[in-house]
Amino acid sequence: MSLALRLPLLAAAGTSNFLFMQHPAFAQPLPNTTVSVNYSYAALLGFGGYSVGGLRASAYTLPLSLRLYERGRDGWKVNLLLPLQLGLYDFEANPDGRRLKVSQWSLAALPGAELHIPVTDSLVVKPFAQGGVGHAFGNGISNADSWIYLAGVRTRYERQIGNYRLAIGNGMVLTGSRDMGPGQREDYWSLQAAVEIRRPLQRRIGDLVPDVGLYVAEYYYPKALRFDRYLRSPLRVTNQTEIGFSIGSSEPARIFGIANPRIGASVIFGDGLTVYHVNFGFPF
């Protein structure tokens, strides 16, 4: 879904209403006055934020899940995914000295399922599918409700090398959204590859043996991501790099009822877009 912020066209920005009646041979292209939130990207991002063209977008996802089935310790697993996402969107611009400001927010639920299929002792394949609805709140919304979907497959290969744990991840993910009823529709493929190295720290904290992981991920979008910019051409993104870390336990642990929790931070950058991201471990 795109949450459209349709903003006024300012004469001081080099345009005026008479352009709509000009002869086609002399008409100049009108600058962009619709700033749309790329909600498909926000759904894929999970927990983080970015700023582009005067728009600040933040997504806060609670990654709830439930183990439905497990065939032995190293067998097939089925997880029920129940993420809830809050989105905050603020636009501000001063193109002619007049302040323009619009704020919106959204709530979305994207239930789905994920399989864990062990191929070898080191390699796991994780197909998944999610689908849900989102609702936007605020002024200037043309269509407040949308369908949202994600589907794809990720793989994770792990190997112990001395005190270090090496993980290699790959993925292919489709994410998209469409307004309920007349409106906009968008979808994107992303091809993903990453590597992580973890190492236990040299001290225990109670019963925990903490470790730290560092990772680098690459994202390629065959169909470029589009980010609208007020009175400017859209920003198009095809390649991004993510560098991040996470902290967790090197041994199986349960904290506040959550098995083997991890938390960390990363920065995603490339093609003019920088994103600050909170992660819950290696994203594969």
C-alpha positions in Angstrom: 0.0 0.0 0.0 1.0 3.6 -0.5 -0.2 6.1 2.1 -0.6 9.1 -0.2 0.1 12.6 1.2 -1.3 14.7 -1.6 0.2 18.2 -1.0 -0.4 21.6 -2.6 1.5 22.7 -5.7 3.1 26.0 -4.8 3.4 28.8 -7.3 6.7 29.9 -5.8 8.2 26.5 -6.7 8.0 27.5 -10.4 4.5 26.4 -11.3 1.0 27.8 -11.5 -2.5 26.6 -12.2 -2.6 27.9 -15.8 -0.2 25.1 -16.8 -3.2 22.8 -16.8 -4.6 24.7 -19.8 -1.5 25.1 -21.9 -1.2 23.7 -25.3 0.3 20.2 -25.3 3.2 21.3 -27.5 4.3 23.9 -24.9 3.3 22.3 -21.6 6.0 21.6 -19.1 5.9 18.5 -16.9 4.4 19.2 -13.5 6.6 18.4 -10.6 5.6 15.7 -8.2 3.2 16.8 -5.5 2.2 13.4 -4.2 4.4 11.9 -1.5 3.7 8.3 -0.9 5.0 6.0 1.8 6.5 2.8 0.4 4.6 0.6 2.7 5.8 -2.6 1.0 9.4 -1.7 2.0 8.2 -0.8 5.6 6.7 -4.3 5.9 9.9 -5.9 4.8 12.1 -3.6 7.0 10.3 -4.7 10.2 11.8 -2.3 12.8 13.6 0.8 11.7 13.3 4.2 10.0 14.5 6.3 7.1 14.2 9.9 5.8 13.9 10.8 2.1 12.6 13.9 0.3 11.2 15.5 3.5 9.4 12.3 4.6 10.4 10.5 7.8 9.0 7.0 8.0 9.4 4.7 11.0 8.2 1.1 11.4 8.0 -0.7 14.7 7.2 -4.4 14.4 6.5 -6.8 17.3 7.8 -10.1 15.9 5.4 -12.5 17.7 5.5 -16.2 16.7 4.4 -19.5 18.0 5.8 -23.0 17.4 3.0 -25.1 16.0 4.8 -28.3 15.3 8.3 -29.8 15.8 9.4 -33.2 14.6 12.2 -34.0 17.0 15.0 -31.6 18.0 16.6 -31.6 14.5 13.5 -32.3 12.4 10.9 -30.2 10.5 9.4 -27.2 12.4 6.3 -25.1 11.7 6.0 -21.6 13.1 2.9 -19.5 13.2 3.9 -15.8 12.6 1.9 -13.1 14.2 3.7 -9.8 13.7 2.0 -6.5 14.6 3.4 -3.3 13.0 3.0 0.4 13.9 4.0 2.9 11.3 4.7 6.6 11.9 5.0 9.0 8.9 5.8 12.7 9.0 6.3 15.0 6.1 7.7 18.5 6.3 8.9 21.0 3.6 9.4 24.7 3.2 9.7 25.2 -0.6 8.7 28.9 -0.6 9.1 29.8 3.0 5.6 28.4 3.9 5.7 25.4 6.2 4.0 22.2 4.9 3.6 19.5 7.5 1.5 16.3 7.4 1.5 13.4 9.9 0.0 10.0 9.5 0.2 6.6 11.3 -0.8 3.1 10.6 -1.5 -0.3 12.2 -1.0 -3.6 10.4 -1.2 -7.3 11.2 0.6 -9.8 9.0 -0.2 -13.4 10.1 1.5 -16.3 8.3 3.5 -19.4 8.6 7.2 -20.4 8.2 8.6 -23.9 7.7 12.1 -25.0 8.9 13.2 -27.8 6.7 16.6 -29.3 7.6 18.4 -30.4 4.4 21.7 -31.4 6.2 23.0 -31.0 9.7 24.2 -27.5 8.7 21.7 -26.3 6.1 18.1 -25.3 6.8 15.5 -24.1 4.2 12.8 -21.7 5.4 9.9 -21.0 3.1 7.3 -18.6 4.4 4.1 -16.7 3.5 2.3 -13.9 5.2 -0.8 -11.9 4.4 -2.8 -9.3 6.3 -4.4 -5.9 6.4 -3.3 -2.4 7.3 -5.2 0.7 8.3 -3.9 4.3 8.1 -4.9 7.2 10.3 -4.5 10.9 9.7 -5.3 13.7 7.2 -4.9 13.5 3.4 -5.4 9.7 3.1 -7.1 8.7 -0.1 -7.6 5.1 0.8 -7.0 4.1 4.4 -7.2 0.3 4.1 -4.9 -2.1 2.3 -3.9 -5.7 1.8 -0.3 -6.5 2.6 1.6 -9.7 1.7 5.1 -11.2 1.9 6.3 -14.6 0.6 9.5 -16.2 -0.2 12.2 -18.6 0.9 15.4 -18.1 2.9 18.3 -20.6 3.6 20.8 -20.7 6.4 24.0 -22.6 6.5 26.0 -22.8 9.8 29.4 -24.2 10.7 31.5 -24.1 13.8 35.1 -23.0 13.2 37.1 -23.1 16.5 35.5 -20.5 18.8 33.6 -18.9 15.9 30.2 -19.7 14.5 29.9 -19.0 10.7 26.5 -18.5 9.2 25.7 -17.9 5.5 22.2 -16.8 4.5 20.4 -16.4 1.1 16.9 -15.4 0.3 14.3 -14.5 -2.3 11.4 -12.5 -1.1 8.3 -10.9 -2.7 6.6 -8.1 -0.7 3.7 -6.0 -1.8 0.5 -4.2 -1.0 -2.7 -3.0 -2.7 -5.4 -0.6 -1.6 -8.8 -2.1 -0.9 -11.0 -0.9 -3.7 -9.7 1.6 -6.3 -6.2 2.8 -5.5 -2.5 1.9 -5.8 -0.7 -1.4 -6.0 3.0 -2.1 -5.6 5.2 -5.2 -5.3 8.9 -5.9 -5.2 11.2 -8.8 -5.4 14.4 -8.8 -3.4 17.4 -11.1 -3.7 19.4 -11.4 -0.5 22.8 -12.8 0.5 24.6 -12.4 3.9 27.3 -13.7 6.1 27.6 -13.6 9.9 30.4 -14.5 12.4 29.6 -15.1 16.1 32.0 -15.5 19.0 31.3 -16.2 22.7 32.4 -13.5 25.1 34.9 -14.5 27.8 32.6 -14.2 30.8 29.3 -15.6 31.9 26.3 -13.6 33.1 24.4 -15.9 35.5 23.6 -19.0 33.6 24.1 -17.2 30.2 27.1 -17.4 28.0 26.7 -14.3 25.9 28.1 -14.0 22.4 28.3 -11.2 19.8 27.6 -11.6 16.1 28.7 -9.3 13.2 27.1 -9.6 9.8 27.0 -8.0 6.3 24.1 -8.4 3.9 23.4 -7.4 0.3 20.0 -6.7 -1.2 19.2 -6.5 -4.9 15.8 -5.4 -6.2 15.3 -6.4 -9.9 12.4 -3.9 -9.9 13.7 -0.8 -8.3 12.1 0.4 -5.1 10.4 3.8 -5.6 10.4 6.6 -3.0 8.5 9.7 -3.9 10.1 13.1 -3.2 8.1 16.4 -3.1 8.7 18.6 -6.2 11.5 16.2 -7.3 11.7 13.0 -9.3 11.3 9.8 -7.4 14.3 8.1 -5.8 14.9 4.6 -7.2 16.8 2.0 -5.3 18.2 -1.2 -6.7 21.1 -2.2 -4.4 21.6 -1.9 -0.7 24.1 -3.1 1.9 23.4 -3.8 5.5 26.1 -3.9 8.2 25.0 -4.9 11.7 25.6 -6.7 15.0 23.5 -8.7 17.5 24.0 -10.0 21.0 22.6 -13.2 22.4 23.5 -16.4 24.1 25.9 -19.0 22.6 24.0 -21.8 24.4 20.3 -22.5 24.4 18.5 -20.1 26.7 15.1 -18.8 27.5 14.6 -15.2 28.7 11.1 -13.9 29.6 9.6 -17.0 27.9 11.5 -16.3 24.6 13.8 -19.1 23.3 17.3 -17.9 22.3 16.5 -14.2 22.0 18.8 -11.8 20.2 18.8 -8.1 19.7 21.1 -5.7 17.7 21.3 -2.8 15.4 22.4 -2.2 11.8 22.5 0.4 9.1 21.3 -0.2 5.6 22.6 2.1 2.8 22.9 2.4 -0.9 21.5 4.3 -3.9 20.8 7.4 -1.8 18.7 5.8 0.9 20.0 5.2 4.5 18.0 3.2 7.0 18.6 2.7 10.7 17.4 -0.7 11.7 16.9 -2.7 15.0 17.3 -6.4 14.4 16.4 -9.5 16.4 19.4 -11.5 15.2 20.8 -12.6 11.8 17.9 -12.0 9.4 18.0 -15.5 7.9 
